[in-house]
Amino acid sequence: MTLTPARILIPALLVAALALTGCASGNDDSDDGGSSAGVPDAPAPASQQRELANALEGDVDAELADEAAADSDSAGKPAESAAKSDTYTAPEQALIRKGNVALRADDVGRAQIEVQKVVDKHAGQVTDEKSQSDDDGKAAFTRMVLRVPSEDFPKAVEELKEIGELESATTNQDDVTSEVIDVQTRLKVQKRSIARISVLFQRAQNIRDIMAIESELSQRQADLEALEQQAAYLANQTSLSTIVVSIDLIPDKKAEPKDEDDAGFVAGLSAGWGALSTFAVGLATAVGALLPWLVVLGLVGVPTLLLVRSLRRRTPTPAAAEAAPPTD
């Protein structure tokens, strides 16, 4: 059989097509094998630097805004949001309650014992106590600072009012619910931020990044401690209420003089005797004031008067000398 050019060309083309198909499949297999057997490449240095910069420049307030937006988006998905939410649930209402009770009692020491009984009844405590005593050593005043559970605050105040004679009682409360929620939210965001920076610290590859991450991590840990202290203070103030109790001693009552009738014989006699007593006192006062002068006059004036009289007797007067006759 004679081979024509067409019969020779067709098998050659088929062989070339099969060869090209085998090469393409081999390349594909080698690519797939390399991608499946190899490990993920490390992020490029530029992308890692951008991630680090974004983490270090992150702001807690911005994260709070993002969280609020996320909460609003998940409002229509209660089951999913409940599953992803934190275990902490903010209280419905957080109140800081304070009260002042001023009492008076015949026995301050006994009143102190009654106050302690009220505190023990409500599982509270006396955090401060100051007392003063009178000259006889008897308790005259005391001031006690009480901490009782907030749910028992109204009952405790009413029971304290019954211990002695009530002078005054005041109560007030501050609603800090929004502050408690804000602190708890900031705590969660700060903890997540520290966890994210800790991961970046483990992935840092040069000294400059390590120093920058350490500085930022220390600052955020200090902020976290401050938030934890604030949260602990709010928890203490909202769980326990403060009552300041002051107790004064009631002074002894003096006998009041009876009113007497201002008219009649007895009243006149009393008035006359009073006037006589007043005159006698005045006279005695005057005599007492003049007595020293009388003594001085008696000691000096009487001898002087006698001396003057004796001198007058010895000296004749001019008229008597002219009348006398001359002697031979």
TIKE-585348 format. One record per residue (C-alpha): x, y, z. Coordinates in nm, 4 decimals, decimal comma, padded with zeros to 6 digits. Layout:
# residues N
(atom (X; Y; Z))
...
This chain:
# residues 328
(atom (00,0000; 00,0000; 00,0000))
(atom (00,1288; 00,3318; -00,1024))
(atom (00,1711; 00,5870; 00,1793))
(atom (00,0188; 00,9153; 00,0919))
(atom (00,1239; 01,2415; 00,2586))
(atom (-00,2110; 01,2613; 00,4386))
(atom (-00,1678; 00,9193; 00,5972))
(atom (00,1773; 01,0091; 00,7232))
(atom (00,0748; 01,3495; 00,8607))
(atom (-00,2275; 01,2380; 01,0654))
(atom (-00,0403; 00,9894; 01,2926))
(atom (00,2333; 01,2458; 01,3514))
(atom (-00,0192; 01,4998; 01,4664))
(atom (-00,1813; 01,2495; 01,7043))
(atom (00,1539; 01,1653; 01,8647))
(atom (00,2352; 01,5339; 01,9155))
(atom (-00,1046; 01,6006; 02,0742))
(atom (-00,0606; 01,3091; 02,3151))
(atom (00,2832; 01,4352; 02,4141))
(atom (00,1569; 01,7854; 02,4862))
(atom (-00,1295; 01,6470; 02,6932))
(atom (00,1076; 01,4382; 02,9064))
(atom (00,3340; 01,7353; 02,9791))
(atom (00,0434; 01,9513; 03,0891))
(atom (-00,0908; 01,6843; 03,3220))
(atom (00,2568; 01,6326; 03,4679))
(atom (00,2945; 01,9992; 03,5436))
(atom (-00,0463; 02,0064; 03,7140))
(atom (00,0398; 01,7067; 03,9276))
(atom (00,3689; 01,8565; 04,0341))
(atom (00,1979; 02,1817; 04,1314))
(atom (-00,0682; 02,0043; 04,3332))
(atom (00,1847; 01,7886; 04,5100))
(atom (00,3992; 02,0841; 04,6056))
(atom (00,1084; 02,2793; 04,7460))
(atom (-00,0261; 01,9915; 04,9467))
(atom (00,3034; 01,8649; 05,0789))
(atom (00,4624; 02,2010; 05,1609))
(atom (00,4005; 02,4120; 05,4742))
(atom (00,2345; 02,7567; 05,4587))
(atom (00,4796; 03,0266; 05,3878))
(atom (00,5428; 03,2869; 05,6602))
(atom (00,3712; 03,6205; 05,6041))
(atom (00,5662; 03,8662; 05,4065))
(atom (00,7655; 04,1160; 05,6152))
(atom (00,5590; 04,4066; 05,4840))
(atom (00,2283; 04,2493; 05,5839))
(atom (00,3653; 04,1557; 05,9248))
(atom (00,4815; 04,5122; 05,9819))
(atom (00,1357; 04,6443; 05,8901))
(atom (-00,0306; 04,3997; 06,1293))
(atom (00,2046; 04,5000; 06,4092))
(atom (00,1463; 04,8694; 06,3504))
(atom (-00,2310; 04,8231; 06,3488))
(atom (-00,2176; 04,6271; 06,6736))
(atom (00,0025; 04,8818; 06,8511))
(atom (-00,2030; 05,1750; 06,7302))
(atom (-00,5336; 05,0158; 06,8291))
(atom (-00,7484; 05,2163; 07,0683))
(atom (-00,9701; 05,0667; 07,3399))
(atom (-01,2409; 05,3239; 07,2757))
(atom (-01,2473; 05,2287; 06,9076))
(atom (-01,2764; 04,8637; 07,0011))
(atom (-01,5612; 04,9500; 07,2357))
(atom (-01,7417; 05,1200; 06,9485))
(atom (-01,6851; 04,8166; 06,7279))
(atom (-01,8182; 04,5897; 06,9983))
(atom (-02,1272; 04,8057; 07,0418))
(atom (-02,1874; 04,7928; 06,6677))
(atom (-02,1444; 04,4170; 06,6708))
(atom (-02,3922; 04,3869; 06,9554))
(atom (-02,6480; 04,5908; 06,7628))
(atom (-02,5959; 04,3743; 06,4529))
(atom (-02,6442; 04,0577; 06,6537))
(atom (-02,9601; 04,1832; 06,8218))
(atom (-03,1739; 03,9862; 06,5764))
(atom (-02,9781; 03,6660; 06,6519))
(atom (-03,0290; 03,6062; 07,0247))
(atom (-02,9242; 03,2416; 07,0206))
(atom (-02,5991; 03,3056; 06,8339))
(atom (-02,5100; 03,6181; 07,0339))
(atom (-02,5839; 03,4391; 07,3612))
(atom (-02,3503; 03,1613; 07,2646))
(atom (-02,0701; 03,4029; 07,1815))
(atom (-02,1236; 03,6454; 07,4729))
(atom (-01,9085; 03,6511; 07,7843))
(atom (-02,0206; 03,4724; 08,0991))
(atom (-02,0492; 03,8046; 08,2899))
(atom (-02,3978; 03,9552; 08,3019))
(atom (-02,4316; 04,3179; 08,4060))
(atom (-02,6650; 04,3790; 08,7015))
(atom (-03,0032; 04,5282; 08,6339))
(atom (-02,9309; 04,8169; 08,8723))
(atom (-02,6197; 04,8949; 09,0758))
(atom (-02,6748; 05,1337; 09,3698))
(atom (-02,4388; 05,2809; 09,6277))
(atom (-02,6448; 05,3433; 09,9439))
(atom (-02,5420; 05,5509; 10,2452))
(atom (-02,7234; 05,6514; 10,5633))
(atom (-02,6794; 05,8581; 10,8813))
(atom (-02,8675; 05,7922; 11,2064))
(atom (-02,8317; 06,0250; 11,5095))
(atom (-02,9637; 05,8950; 11,8446))
(atom (-02,9764; 05,9934; 12,2133))
(atom (-02,9793; 05,7431; 12,4977))
(atom (-02,9659; 05,7332; 12,8766))
(atom (-02,7018; 05,4578; 12,8572))
(atom (-02,4659; 05,4967; 12,5604))
(atom (-02,2869; 05,1694; 12,6361))
(atom (-02,6111; 04,9747; 12,6265))
(atom (-02,7077; 05,1440; 12,3005))
(atom (-02,3743; 05,0343; 12,1492))
(atom (-02,4556; 04,6736; 12,2325))
(atom (-02,7952; 04,7054; 12,0625))
(atom (-02,6331; 04,8494; 11,7488))
(atom (-02,3911; 04,5550; 11,7397))
(atom (-02,6865; 04,3163; 11,7609))
(atom (-02,8442; 04,4780; 11,4535))
(atom (-02,5144; 04,4477; 11,2635))
(atom (-02,4769; 04,0790; 11,3548))
(atom (-02,8375; 04,0100; 11,2572))
(atom (-02,7749; 04,1272; 10,9004))
(atom (-02,4252; 03,9704; 10,8727))
(atom (-02,2581; 04,3123; 10,8590))
(atom (-01,9510; 04,4567; 11,0259))
(atom (-01,8376; 04,7612; 11,2249))
(atom (-01,5482; 04,9177; 11,0336))
(atom (-01,4837; 05,2139; 11,2662))
(atom (-01,5825; 05,3137; 11,6206))
(atom (-01,4924; 05,6167; 11,8348))
(atom (-01,6207; 05,6854; 12,1889))
(atom (-01,5877; 05,9615; 12,4481))
(atom (-01,6435; 05,9493; 12,8263))
(atom (-01,7467; 06,2109; 13,0797))
(atom (-01,5624; 06,3071; 13,4000))
(atom (-01,7077; 06,0068; 13,5824))
(atom (-01,5820; 05,7620; 13,3179))
(atom (-01,9291; 05,6984; 13,1785))
(atom (-01,9708; 05,6725; 12,8006))
(atom (-02,1059; 06,0077; 12,6800))
(atom (-02,0767; 05,9807; 12,3002))
(atom (-01,9993; 05,7200; 12,0356))
(atom (-01,9762; 05,7120; 11,6573))
(atom (-01,9941; 05,3824; 11,4666))
(atom (-01,9489; 05,3149; 11,0931))
(atom (-02,1460; 05,0086; 10,9819))
(atom (-02,1338; 04,8031; 10,6591))
(atom (-02,4420; 04,5912; 10,5903))
(atom (-02,5588; 04,4072; 10,2764))
(atom (-02,7341; 04,6435; 10,0366))
(atom (-03,0507; 04,4325; 10,0241))
(atom (-03,0860; 04,4672; 10,4055))
(atom (-03,0126; 04,8429; 10,4109))
(atom (-03,3755; 04,9666; 10,4610))
(atom (-03,4484; 04,7135; 10,7383))
(atom (-03,1239; 04,7915; 10,9202))
(atom (-03,1942; 05,1669; 10,9186))
(atom (-03,5440; 05,1165; 11,0616))
(atom (-03,4137; 04,8880; 11,3362))
(atom (-03,1414; 05,1362; 11,4318))
(atom (-03,3992; 05,4124; 11,4723))
(atom (-03,5689; 05,2122; 11,7496))
(atom (-03,2577; 05,1768; 11,9677))
(atom (-03,2772; 05,5222; 12,1308))
(atom (-03,4338; 05,8642; 12,1072))
(atom (-03,4142; 05,9578; 11,7385))
(atom (-03,2664; 06,2987; 11,6572))
(atom (-03,2282; 06,2664; 11,2789))
(atom (-03,2002; 06,0053; 11,0037))
(atom (-03,1013; 06,0543; 10,6390))
(atom (-03,0439; 05,8116; 10,3497))
(atom (-02,9250; 05,8578; 09,9924))
(atom (-02,8312; 05,6375; 09,6982))
(atom (-02,6312; 05,6811; 09,3758))
(atom (-02,7088; 05,4834; 09,0610))
(atom (-02,3775; 05,3590; 08,9143))
(atom (-02,5192; 05,0961; 08,6777))
(atom (-02,3786; 05,2619; 08,3658))
(atom (-02,0366; 05,2975; 08,5304))
(atom (-02,0300; 04,9296; 08,6273))
(atom (-02,1223; 04,8214; 08,2734))
(atom (-01,8598; 05,0520; 08,1228))
(atom (-01,5831; 04,9185; 08,3486))
(atom (-01,6742; 04,5554; 08,2814))
(atom (-01,6804; 04,6162; 07,9063))
(atom (-01,3434; 04,7875; 07,9138))
(atom (-01,2035; 04,4962; 08,1125))
(atom (-01,3094; 04,2475; 07,8443))
(atom (-01,1709; 04,4601; 07,5620))
(atom (-00,8437; 04,5200; 07,7465))
(atom (-00,7957; 04,1479; 07,8093))
(atom (-00,8537; 04,0680; 07,4410))
(atom (-00,6116; 04,3419; 07,3412))
(atom (-00,3406; 04,2040; 07,5706))
(atom (-00,3955; 03,8530; 07,4326))
(atom (-00,3587; 03,9795; 07,0747))
(atom (-00,0394; 04,1706; 07,1540))
(atom (00,1021; 03,8640; 07,3319))
(atom (00,0574; 03,6645; 07,0108))
(atom (00,2372; 03,9337; 06,8135))
(atom (00,5169; 03,9288; 07,0705))
(atom (00,5758; 03,5602; 07,0036))
(atom (00,5904; 03,6277; 06,6281))
(atom (00,8256; 03,9267; 06,6484))
(atom (01,1475; 03,8769; 06,4501))
(atom (01,3645; 04,1784; 06,5369))
(atom (01,4701; 04,3697; 06,8443))
(atom (01,2875; 04,6877; 06,7486))
(atom (00,9521; 04,5105; 06,7238))
(atom (01,0140; 04,3229; 07,0505))
(atom (01,0879; 04,6459; 07,2402))
(atom (00,7841; 04,8223; 07,0938))
(atom (00,5544; 04,5313; 07,1817))
(atom (00,6956; 04,5016; 07,5364))
(atom (00,6370; 04,8724; 07,6015))
(atom (00,2798; 04,8585; 07,4747))
(atom (00,2106; 04,5367; 07,6629))
(atom (00,3333; 04,6856; 07,9928))
(atom (00,1147; 04,9939; 07,9472))
(atom (-00,1956; 04,7894; 07,8733))
(atom (-00,1326; 04,5589; 08,1678))
(atom (-00,1107; 04,8652; 08,3952))
(atom (-00,4403; 04,9916; 08,2518))
(atom (-00,5922; 04,6487; 08,3119))
(atom (-00,4875; 04,6529; 08,6787))
(atom (-00,6398; 04,9983; 08,7231))
(atom (-00,9668; 04,8777; 08,5709))
(atom (-00,9674; 04,5707; 08,7959))
(atom (-00,9227; 04,7886; 09,1051))
(atom (-01,2046; 05,0159; 08,9924))
(atom (-01,4289; 04,7158; 08,9311))
(atom (-01,3455; 04,5761; 09,2772))
(atom (-01,4270; 04,9110; 09,4419))
(atom (-01,7628; 04,9352; 09,2649))
(atom (-01,8442; 04,5758; 09,3569))
(atom (-01,7664; 04,6457; 09,7234))
(atom (-01,9663; 04,9676; 09,7348))
(atom (-02,2727; 04,8200; 09,5623))
(atom (-02,2769; 04,4957; 09,7603))
(atom (-02,2359; 04,6598; 10,1049))
(atom (-02,4049; 04,9811; 10,2194))
(atom (-02,2583; 05,2260; 10,4729))
(atom (-02,4480; 05,3535; 10,7796))
(atom (-02,2978; 05,6057; 11,0239))
(atom (-02,4574; 05,5871; 11,3718))
(atom (-02,3917; 05,8547; 11,6381))
(atom (-02,5237; 05,8233; 11,9949))
(atom (-02,5265; 06,1100; 12,2488))
(atom (-02,5901; 06,0801; 12,6221))
(atom (-02,9142; 06,2371; 12,7454))
(atom (-02,8181; 06,4877; 13,0225))
(atom (-02,9690; 06,4497; 13,3707))
(atom (-03,2846; 06,6543; 13,4169))
(atom (-03,2564; 06,9144; 13,6979))
(atom (-03,5510; 06,9861; 13,9310))
(atom (-03,7251; 07,3003; 13,8170))
(atom (-03,8165; 07,5544; 14,0943))
(atom (-04,1877; 07,5827; 14,1641))
(atom (-04,3616; 07,9058; 14,0804))
(atom (-04,4722; 08,0991; 14,3961))
(atom (-04,7533; 08,3514; 14,4354))
(atom (-04,6238; 08,7091; 14,4093))
(atom (-04,9136; 08,8525; 14,6174))
(atom (-05,0158; 08,8158; 14,9849))
(atom (-04,8545; 08,8456; 15,3270))
(atom (-04,5847; 08,5888; 15,2657))
(atom (-04,4837; 08,7542; 14,9403))
(atom (-04,4732; 09,0979; 15,1089))
(atom (-04,2736; 08,9634; 15,4027))
(atom (-04,0309; 08,7995; 15,1650))
(atom (-03,9950; 09,1197; 14,9643))
(atom (-03,9405; 09,3303; 15,2831))
(atom (-03,6886; 09,0880; 15,4210))
(atom (-03,5096; 09,0940; 15,0893))
(atom (-03,5000; 09,4744; 15,0912))
(atom (-03,3734; 09,4793; 15,4501))
(atom (-03,1060; 09,2291; 15,3649))
(atom (-03,0023; 09,4376; 15,0684))
(atom (-02,9830; 09,7556; 15,2867))
(atom (-02,7842; 09,5751; 15,5555))
(atom (-02,5421; 09,4438; 15,2986))
(atom (-02,5021; 09,7921; 15,1517))
(atom (-02,4499; 09,9502; 15,4936))
(atom (-02,1966; 09,6883; 15,5930))
(atom (-02,0162; 09,7480; 15,2682))
(atom (-02,0006; 10,1238; 15,3328))
(atom (-01,8791; 10,0758; 15,6893))
(atom (-01,6169; 09,8344; 15,5734))
(atom (-01,4952; 10,0882; 15,3188))
(atom (-01,4792; 10,3772; 15,5745))
(atom (-01,3310; 10,1831; 15,8647))
(atom (-00,9665; 10,2094; 15,7509))
(atom (-01,0011; 10,5866; 15,7119))
(atom (-01,1567; 10,6228; 16,0596))
(atom (-00,8662; 10,4327; 16,2139))
(atom (-00,6143; 10,6608; 16,0407))
(atom (-00,8013; 10,9718; 16,1568))
(atom (-00,8161; 10,8375; 16,5108))
(atom (-00,4431; 10,7739; 16,5259))
(atom (-00,3316; 11,0983; 16,3622))
(atom (-00,6109; 11,3492; 16,4000))
(atom (-00,6806; 11,3201; 16,7755))
(atom (-00,3198; 11,3890; 16,8885))
(atom (-00,2949; 11,6766; 16,6440))
(atom (-00,6139; 11,8321; 16,7788))
(atom (-00,4932; 11,8064; 17,1420))
(atom (-00,1576; 11,9645; 17,0534))
(atom (-00,3246; 12,2613; 16,8851))
(atom (-00,5458; 12,3233; 17,1881))
(atom (-00,2520; 12,3213; 17,4270))
(atom (-00,0588; 12,5717; 17,2180))
(atom (-00,3543; 12,8088; 17,2111))
(atom (-00,3745; 12,8105; 17,5902))
(atom (-00,0071; 12,9042; 17,6406))
(atom (-00,0011; 13,1954; 17,3926))
(atom (-00,1964; 13,5161; 17,5203))
(atom (-00,3946; 13,7162; 17,2757))
(atom (-00,2968; 14,0860; 17,1987))
(atom (-00,6168; 14,2248; 17,3524))
(atom (-00,5502; 14,0564; 17,6826))
(atom (-00,1947; 14,2005; 17,6891))
(atom (-00,3142; 14,5667; 17,6463))
(atom (-00,5775; 14,5336; 17,9170))
(atom (-00,3336; 14,4127; 18,1759))
(atom (-00,2173; 14,7102; 18,4161))
(atom (00,1490; 14,7947; 18,4340))
(atom (00,3301; 14,6696; 18,7370))
(atom (00,5403; 14,9015; 18,9686))
